[in-house]
Amino acid sequence: MKNRTTKSIFSDLKKLSKSQDGERKLSFKFESEFLDYQPYLKGFSSEHYKLFDELGYKLDLKDSINDLFDGEIVNKTENRQALHHQYRINQKAQEFNFKKITEPYIKRIKNDGFKNIITFGIGGSYEGPKLLQEFTNKQSLKFNYYFVSGPDRDEFNSIIKPLSGQKNFYIFSSKSLSTDETLSCLKWLGAERDSKNSIVITANTEKAKTFGFTENCIVPFPETVGGRYSIWSPISLSAALENDFSKFLKGGLSADKMILGTAKKDRQYQKFIKILAFSDLWYSNLLNKNNRVVLSYNWKLRSLASYIQQLEMESLGKKANPKSKFKETGQTIFGGFGSTAQHSYFQLLHQGTAEFCTDIIYSTSSNSPLSSAQAKGQAALLSSDLQGSVNLLEKTNGNSPVNLFHLKKLSLEGLGFLLATWEHRVFITACMLQINPFDQYGVAAGKLITKKFLS
């Protein structure tokens, strides 16, 4: 292993891609307290995994994982650490103690009798809190929750105007406080906002003061927490109003312990994550499957695909590293609520000519036996030909590799485990690609050109 070069390893991978034996599959299952995983990865076998694992060894994959969790500078282009995972430890540092930071604001909202909680934010300040709120939604609510992304005045008016005169609490979420969409909402709200009914969650506390937010209305979080990784931070304050948010953090911490651990169950988890990352690279770089559909088969997880889309496409959507043998970086992610998707674009998935991979996430629930059956049935159908039909019109492609995730507990702890697991998948993929998953200069370029056209 030590004497092999990355070039020779990649050469062996290319030979496998030209092999006619595309029916081989990986014999593997992962089971844990929160999540079970079953791969249906046609054309990806233990031989493929071993070559990728050898390549990961040459690229110091294990050291990179340790550097991330040890607080080393892993965001090289911005010379920063990436410390979102510190919230999951909860007590290690004052600035990452979610409960202590948010508790005064949560008490204020509850004690002052507010009815409507309105969050203004976009990107990670929108996708994460919205996913959590939908996931934890209860039958009897003390509060009504609304989310405003902000670019269009019609959106703002349609949500805010009907609430005028009611007991509203406004949460402005923006890491930089330079996001035009959120600042527009701040302007449109005008005199409706005051120090008693609003807070701002930001890393730019000095700029918050210039917008009239007093010290006791500013909820800080550090620059070392990226927007798409901020779901663990005070950005998700609204989800903690009626839920034990520590369970969500605890679920994420369980995944962190397993990615760093040495026990047998930890090694199985690490292999599970590497299978996800390695197979993504295999299919996109060597088999031209550059698209991946993410399908959730539980109503509470209906926004999961949008969350994952941002996480992956902002993190992995970078130019290829000239030193890397991999020339395709992140896959194009699309998807949604599986039951709805089956009646819109599944015709293309089953009989169209597009090349794609599939992630299916479901949870067995007495409320959704049909959804569970759909999830398992579609996993089988997408990954293998429909057998037994003599009618060519009924034949399906059966050419999509499928990752099937069974969320055993539809709980905050289970969701925390799933999302931290997805972050691990993204980070390992980035390490193999030798790219930085923590910057987003393409997003910044879009903001700059918009300002030019506005002026």
N, C-alpha and C positions, 0 to 999 in steps of 0.2 A: 504493500500500500504506500509506503513512504517513498519508494523509488519511482512511482508512476507520476507522469505529468498530467495536468488538467487537459492538455491537448489529446493525449492518448486515451484518457477516460472518455472524453467527448466523442472521439473517433469510434469507440466501441458503442456508444449510444446511437450514433448515426447508422452504424451497421445494423443495429436492432430495428431501427425505424424502417429499413429497407427489407427486413425479413418478411416473408409471406405468412409467418405464423402469428396472425393478429388475434387469435382466439384465446391466447393465454391470459389468465387472470391471477390476481394476487389473492392468496388464501390468508385472510386476516380478519379479525374482529376485535373491536375495542369495547369494553364494558366498564362502566364506572357508576358511582352513586347517582350521578346526574344525567349521564349521556351514554348512549350506545351508538356505535358506528359500524356500518356495513358497507364495504366498497363493492361496486359493480364496475370494475375498471378493466374493460376488455382491452387487451393489448398492453397492459402494464402488469408485469410479473415480478417475482422476487429478484430475478436477474436485473431488471431495470432498477429496482430499489437499491440493490447492492452497489451498482455503478454510481447512482446519485449520492448514496451515502459516502462512498469513497471520495467523490468530488467535494462533498460537504466537509470532509476531514481535511482535504487539501486547502479549502477556503477558510479554515479555522472557525467553523460554524459554532461549535460549543463555546469557544472563547467569546464570540460575538454575543451570544445569549447571556453569558455571565457579565459581559461589559454593560449590557443594557440594564440588568438588574442591580449591578454594583454602582450605578450612577456615573459611569464613564461618559465622555463626550461621544455620543453615537450619531448625533445630528451634526455631521462634520461641516456642512456648508454654512450653517448658522452658528457654529461653535457652541452648541448647547447639549445638555443632557436631555433625555426623554423620560420624564419621571411620573407619567400618569399612573403607573402601577403602584406608586407610593400611597395613593389613597386607599388601595386595597389592604395595605398593612395597617392603616387606620391610626395607630398610636405612635408610630415611629418618629414623626416630626410634627410640630405644631401646625405648620402651613399645609399639611396633608391630612389633618384630622377633620374629616367631613362633619362629624357630629358637632364638634366644638365650634366650627366655623359657621355652620348653618343654624344651629339651635336658637340663637337670639332672634333671628328673622322669622323662623317658623313659629316661635312663641308669639311674636308680634302679630303675624297674620291671623293666627288662631284666636288670640285674645281680643282683637279689634273687630271681630265679626264680619270679616270680608266674605263675600259670596262667590265672586268671579275672579279666577286667577288667570291673568293674561300674560303670556310669555312672548316677547318680541325677540326674534333671533333668526339666523339663517345658517345653513351648513350644519356644522357640529352642534351649534347652539339651538338647532331646531330638530334635527333628525333623532338625536339621542333622547332628549326630554319627551318628544312626541311618542317614540317607541315605548319608553317606560310608562308613560301615562296610559297608553292603549293597553299595555300588558297588565297593568295593575287596576284597571277600571273596575269599580265595584257597583253593585246595584243601588245601594243607598249612599249618596255622596254628600259630604258636607260642603264641598266646593264644586263649582263648574269650571272646567279647564278649557282654555282657548290658546291657540298658537298662531302667531302672525309672522310671516316671513318677510313682508315689507316692501317688495319692489313696486307694487301696484296700489294706487290709492283706492281702487275699487275693492281690493281684498281688505284693506284696512277699514273702509267704511262699512262693508258688509258684516264684519265681525264686531267692530267697536260701536257703531251707531246704535244698534238695538240694545246695547248695555248701558247707554248713557243714563246718568242719574242713579245707577245702581251702585252697590258697595263693591267697587273694583279694586284689585291690587295688581300693579303692573310690574313685571320683571323684564328688565332689559339685559340681554345676554350678548356680549361681544368681547372677545379676548382683546382686540386692539382698540376698540371704540373708533375705528376708522371705516367700518362697514357701512356703505351708503344706504343699504336697505334698512338697517336698524336705526340709523341716524334720521332717516326720513320719518319713521314712526315716532321717534322722539319729538321731532318738529311738529308733526300733525297732531299729536296728543295735546300739545300746548299747555294751557292752564289746568287741564284735567289732572296733570301730574303734580304732586307735591311731596314733601319729605315724609309724610305719613302714609302715603299709599303707593310708594314705588321704591324699588332698589335697582341697582345695576351690578351685574356679575361680570368682572373684567380683570385683566392683568395690567391694565393701564389706569391705575387709581388716580394719578395726577390729572389725566385728561378728563376723568369722570367729574372731578371738582369743577372743571371749566364749564361743564354742562349743568351745573347747579346741584349736583348730588353732594349732600353733606357726608361727613365721615361715617355716620351710623347708617347710611343708605348704600354704602359701597361694600360689596362682597368680593374679596380678592381671590384670585388663583394665579399660580406662577406662569411665567413665560415658557417654562419647560414642559407644559402640558399643551399638546397640539389640539386644535379644535375638534378634529375627528376622533380624538382619544379622550375628549373631555366629559364623556358620559359618567365617568367615575367621580367627577369633581362637583363643586357647588353649582355648575351649570344645570345639574339635575335637581336643584333644590325643590322644585314643584312636586317632584315624585316622592319626596320625603315628607310631605305634609300629612299624608294619611297612611304611610307605609314605613315599615322598618327597613330603612335603606341599608343598614349594616348587613342585612342578609345578601343583598346584591353584591356588596363589596366582599363578603365572605366567600361567595361563589367564585368570584374572580380570583381571590387569593388561593383557593383550592387548586385552580388551574396553574397558577404561578408556581406553587409548591411542587406540582408534578413535572413542570417543564425543567425545574432545577434539581429535582430529587434523584436518588440513586437506587431506590427500592425497585423491586420487580414491576409493580404496578406503575411506577413512574417511568420506567424504561418503555413499558407498553404504550403509555401516553405519548412519550416522545416519538416513538415509531409512528403512532397514529398521526401526529402533527406533520411529521416528515413525509408520510405518504401523501397527505393533502398537498403539501408544497411541491414535492417532487413530481407528482402526477400532473399538477397544473403546468409545470415547466415542460414536462414531456409532451403533453398534448398540444400546448401552444407553440413550442419551438420546433418540434420534430414531426408533428402530425397536422399542423395548420388548423388546429381547433382554437381559435383566438377569442371565442365568445363563450360565456358561461351564464346559464340561467339559474337563478336562485329562487326556489319556490318554498313558501311556508304554508303548511296545511293546518294552521290553527288561527282563528280570527284574532286572538290576542297578539299574534305575531305578524299581522298583516303588513306592518311597515318595516319588517326585518330586512327585506331585500333592498329597500332604499337606504337603510343604515349601512348595510354591507357594501352597497354600491359606492358610497362615499369613502368608506374605510379603505377599500381595495383600490379604487381608481385614483384617489388622491395620493395614496401611499406608493403604489406600484406604477402609476402612469408617468414614468420618467424616460428619458432617452437611455438607450442601451449603453452600458459601460464599454468603452473600446477594448478594455482588457478582458472582457467576458466573452465566452463562446456563445452565450445566449443573446440573440439579437431581438427577440420578442420579450417585452417586459410584461406589464399587467394585461390581463384579459379584459375584454369588454363585458361588464356585468349588467344584466337586466333581470327582470323577474317581478314577483309580487305574490299575492295571495293565490295559492295553487288552484283552489276550486273555481275562482273567477277566471284565472288564466286558461284553464282547460277549455273554456268557451270563447276564447278570443284568439290566442296565437299558437295553440297546441297543434293545430293542423300543420303548420310549418315545421314544428319540432318532430312530428311523427312521419311526415311524408315529403317534406321540403328538401331542398338541396344544400341548406346551410350546414356548416360544421360547427358543433358546439359541445360543451360539457354541461353537466347538470349537478346542482346541489339541492337536495330535498330535505326539509326539516319538518318534523311533525312530533306531536305528543299524543299518546293514547289518552283519551278522555271520554267519559261517559256522555259528554255533551256533543262529541263529534266522531261517532263511529264511522260515518261516511267519509269524513276527511282523512281518517287514518287509513281506511281501505284505499282511498284514492292515492295517497302518498305511496303506499307499498306497491299498489298496482302500477302506477306510472313509473316507479323506479324499475320494475321488472320489464315493462313494455319499452321504455326508452333505451334500455341497455341490451335488449335482445329482440330478435325478430318474432313477430306474432306467429306462433306455430299452429299448424293444423288447418289453415285457410287455403282453399284452392282459388279464391277470388283475388286476382291481382290488385283490385281496387282496395282491398282490405289489408294488403301487406304494408307493414311499417318498416322504417329504416333500421331501427334497433342498433344505431351506430353511435349513441351518446354514452360516454363514460358517466357513471352516476355515483355520487357520494350520498349515502342515506344516513341522516342523523335522527336518532330517536331521543327526544328530550324527555327523560323519564319523569321529571318533576316540573310541572308547569308553575314554577315558583320563582321568586326573585333570585334565590340562590342558584337555581338551575339556569336562569337567564344569564346571571353573572358568569357562571362557568362557561357557557356557550360563547359569550362575547369575548372573554379573555382568551379562550381557545382560538377564536378567529383572529385575534390580534397576533397570537403566536404564529399562526399559519402565515400571516402577512409578513411578519418580521423574518421568518426563516426563508420565505421566498425572496425577500429583498436581499438577504445575505448571500443567497445563491446567485442572484443577479448582479451582486456587487453594486447596488444602488442605495440611495438614502431614502427611506420611507417616511421621513419626518419633515421634509421641506415641501413647498408647493409653489414654486416660482411661476408655474403656468397659471395658477389662480390669480396671483398678483398681477401678471401681465394683463389679464382680462379686466381687472379693476382699473388699471392705469389707462387702458384704451377707452374704457367707458367714460372716465373723467374728461378725456379729451373731447369726446363727442358731446358730452353735457355742456362743455364750455363753448 
